[in-house]
């Protein structure tokens, strides 16, 4: 089965435990309601995302030879931001991939889990009820970070990017390669999305007022 130009195999149900998930094909999709996704996400041992009626699970979000690179990049990004926030006693918040981002796309909701999310103010959450239990997802991110992998790269570039750009509060989308030094930053300037590319360790970009160099972002990352 092919969805959104990605080779995905459709399965009837996704297990919650990682061991059972590894017995399934590498990249799978499961038809489900939004509340079913949110309920599974609460107990799921691996990363899942929701797109227009399907739960997506990608192999490289479960097991990845380069997962160490992935985690180092996310940790480096968060460390720089956390130190900056503390130094200037800012109200910003930066949260890892357990934070869900809700996007309402023309009646077809999506819930994505970026590798890191920056909020300029308090997190604004939308609540959904399933069997009298509430589940939530945020809808006011300022900046999102996605570390690209082999299986998710097409989905990130071709689908998530366009949907992220529909979020009213979002001002920045950052895509980071983990197999080479390359960062692609989309900034919303005067209502238009402007793309910048960075490939050198001395290159720098801003997350709001915080300067982040590729040298710091890729600290101790080995290709």
C-alpha positions as CSV (number, residue, x, y, z in Angstrom):
1,X,0.0,0.0,0.0
2,X,1.2,3.5,-0.8
3,X,0.1,6.6,1.2
4,X,1.4,10.1,0.6
5,X,4.2,8.7,-1.7
6,X,5.6,6.5,1.1
7,X,5.6,2.8,0.9
8,X,3.5,1.8,3.9
9,X,1.8,-1.5,4.5
10,X,-1.7,-1.4,6.0
11,X,-2.3,-3.4,9.2
12,X,-5.5,-4.0,11.1
13,X,-4.0,-3.1,14.5
14,X,-0.8,-1.8,16.0
15,X,0.5,-3.4,19.2
16,X,1.5,-1.2,22.2
17,X,4.8,-3.0,22.9
18,X,8.0,-2.6,20.9
19,X,8.8,-6.3,20.6
20,X,5.5,-7.1,18.9
21,X,5.8,-4.0,16.6
22,X,9.2,-5.2,15.4
23,X,7.5,-8.4,14.0
24,X,5.5,-6.2,11.6
25,X,6.7,-4.7,8.3
26,X,9.1,-1.8,8.5
27,X,6.7,1.0,7.8
28,X,3.0,0.5,8.5
29,X,-0.2,2.4,8.7
30,X,-3.3,1.6,10.7
31,X,-6.8,3.1,10.1
32,X,-8.0,4.7,13.3
33,X,-10.0,7.5,14.9
34,X,-8.1,10.5,16.5
35,X,-9.2,9.4,20.0
36,X,-8.1,5.8,19.3
37,X,-4.6,7.1,18.3
38,X,-4.4,9.3,21.4
39,X,-5.4,6.3,23.6
40,X,-2.8,4.1,22.0
41,X,-0.1,6.8,22.3
42,X,-0.6,6.8,26.1
43,X,0.7,3.2,26.4
44,X,2.8,2.8,23.2
45,X,6.4,2.0,23.7
46,X,7.5,3.5,20.4
47,X,6.8,6.7,18.4
48,X,3.5,6.9,16.4
49,X,1.9,9.8,14.6
50,X,-1.6,10.5,13.2
51,X,-2.4,11.7,9.8
52,X,-5.9,12.1,8.3
53,X,-7.4,8.9,9.6
54,X,-4.3,6.8,9.9
55,X,-1.8,6.0,12.6
56,X,1.7,5.9,11.1
57,X,4.7,3.9,12.5
58,X,8.1,4.1,10.9
59,X,10.9,1.6,11.4
60,X,13.5,4.2,12.0
61,X,11.5,5.6,14.9
62,X,11.8,2.2,16.6
63,X,15.3,1.0,15.7
64,X,18.0,3.0,14.0
65,X,21.7,2.3,13.6
66,X,22.1,6.1,13.8
67,X,19.8,6.6,16.8
68,X,22.8,7.7,18.8
69,X,23.2,10.6,16.3
70,X,19.5,11.4,16.5
71,X,19.5,11.6,20.3
72,X,22.7,13.6,20.4
73,X,21.3,16.2,18.0
74,X,18.1,16.6,19.9
75,X,19.9,16.8,23.3
76,X,22.3,19.4,21.9
77,X,19.5,21.5,20.5
78,X,17.6,21.4,23.8
79,X,20.7,22.0,25.9
80,X,21.5,25.3,24.1
81,X,17.9,26.5,24.4
82,X,17.5,25.5,28.0
83,X,20.7,27.4,29.0
84,X,19.6,30.4,27.1
85,X,16.1,30.3,28.7
86,X,17.6,30.0,32.2
87,X,20.2,32.7,31.6
88,X,17.6,35.3,30.6
89,X,14.8,34.0,32.8
90,X,12.5,33.6,29.8
91,X,9.0,32.2,29.7
92,X,9.8,30.0,26.8
93,X,9.4,26.2,27.1
94,X,11.2,23.5,25.2
95,X,9.8,20.0,25.3
96,X,10.9,16.7,23.7
97,X,9.0,14.3,21.3
98,X,6.4,13.2,23.9
99,X,4.7,16.5,23.2
100,X,2.0,16.0,20.6
101,X,1.1,18.8,18.2
102,X,-2.5,19.0,16.9
103,X,-3.2,20.3,13.4
104,X,-6.7,20.6,12.1
105,X,-6.4,20.4,8.3
106,X,-9.7,21.0,6.5
107,X,-11.6,18.6,8.7
108,X,-8.8,16.0,8.5
109,X,-6.9,16.2,11.8
110,X,-3.3,15.4,12.2
111,X,-1.2,14.8,15.4
112,X,2.6,14.9,14.9
113,X,5.4,14.4,17.4
114,X,8.4,16.6,16.5
115,X,11.7,15.7,18.1
116,X,11.6,19.0,20.0
117,X,9.1,21.8,20.3
118,X,9.6,25.4,21.5
119,X,6.7,27.3,23.0
120,X,7.0,31.1,23.4
121,X,4.4,31.1,26.2
122,X,2.4,28.6,28.2
123,X,1.4,25.4,26.3
124,X,-2.1,25.6,25.0
125,X,-3.7,22.1,24.9
126,X,-6.8,20.8,23.2
127,X,-8.6,18.0,25.0
128,X,-10.4,15.0,23.5
129,X,-12.5,12.6,25.4
130,X,-12.6,8.8,24.9
131,X,-14.7,6.7,27.4
132,X,-14.6,9.6,29.9
133,X,-10.9,9.8,29.8
134,X,-9.3,13.0,28.5
135,X,-6.4,13.1,26.1
136,X,-4.6,16.3,24.9
137,X,-2.4,17.7,22.2
138,X,-0.9,21.2,22.0
139,X,-1.8,23.7,19.2
140,X,0.5,26.7,19.8
141,X,4.1,25.8,19.0
142,X,6.5,28.5,18.0
143,X,9.3,26.3,16.6
144,X,9.6,22.6,15.8
145,X,12.6,20.4,15.3
146,X,12.6,17.3,13.1
147,X,15.7,15.1,12.8
148,X,15.4,13.4,9.4
149,X,15.8,9.6,9.0
150,X,15.7,7.3,6.0
151,X,12.2,6.1,6.5
152,X,10.6,9.4,7.7
153,X,12.4,11.9,5.4
154,X,9.8,11.7,2.6
155,X,6.9,12.1,5.0
156,X,8.6,15.0,6.8
157,X,9.5,16.9,3.6
158,X,6.4,16.2,1.5
159,X,3.6,16.1,4.0
160,X,4.5,17.3,7.5
161,X,6.1,20.5,6.3
162,X,3.0,21.7,4.5
163,X,0.8,20.9,7.4
164,X,3.1,22.5,9.9
165,X,3.0,25.7,7.9
166,X,-0.7,25.9,8.5
167,X,-0.3,26.3,12.3
168,X,-1.1,29.9,13.1
169,X,1.4,30.3,15.9
170,X,4.3,28.5,14.2
171,X,7.1,30.7,13.1
172,X,9.9,28.2,12.4
173,X,10.5,24.7,11.2
174,X,13.9,23.1,11.5
175,X,14.9,19.9,9.6
176,X,18.3,18.4,10.6
177,X,20.1,15.6,8.8
178,X,21.7,13.0,11.0
179,X,23.9,11.3,8.4
180,X,25.7,14.5,7.4
181,X,26.0,18.1,8.5
182,X,23.0,19.8,7.0
183,X,20.3,22.0,8.5
184,X,17.3,23.4,6.7
185,X,15.4,26.2,8.4
186,X,12.0,27.6,7.4
187,X,11.2,31.0,9.0
188,X,7.9,32.7,8.6
189,X,8.6,36.3,7.7
190,X,5.8,38.7,7.0
191,X,3.5,35.8,6.4
192,X,5.8,34.0,3.9
193,X,7.9,31.0,4.6
194,X,11.6,31.5,3.8
195,X,14.0,28.6,3.5
196,X,17.7,28.9,4.6
197,X,20.3,26.1,4.3
198,X,23.4,25.5,6.5
199,X,26.2,23.1,5.9
200,X,29.3,24.4,7.7
201,X,30.2,24.0,11.4
202,X,30.6,27.7,11.7
203,X,27.1,28.5,10.2
204,X,24.6,29.8,12.7
205,X,20.8,30.3,12.8
206,X,18.4,31.8,15.3
207,X,15.7,30.2,17.4
208,X,13.9,33.4,18.4
209,X,16.8,35.4,20.0
210,X,19.0,32.4,20.7
211,X,21.9,31.8,18.3
212,X,22.6,28.1,17.5
213,X,25.7,27.1,15.6
214,X,26.0,23.8,13.6
215,X,29.1,23.1,15.7
216,X,27.0,23.0,18.9
217,X,24.1,21.2,17.2
218,X,26.4,18.4,16.0
219,X,28.6,18.3,19.0
220,X,30.0,14.7,19.3
221,X,27.9,13.5,16.4
222,X,29.8,11.0,14.3
223,X,28.9,10.3,10.7
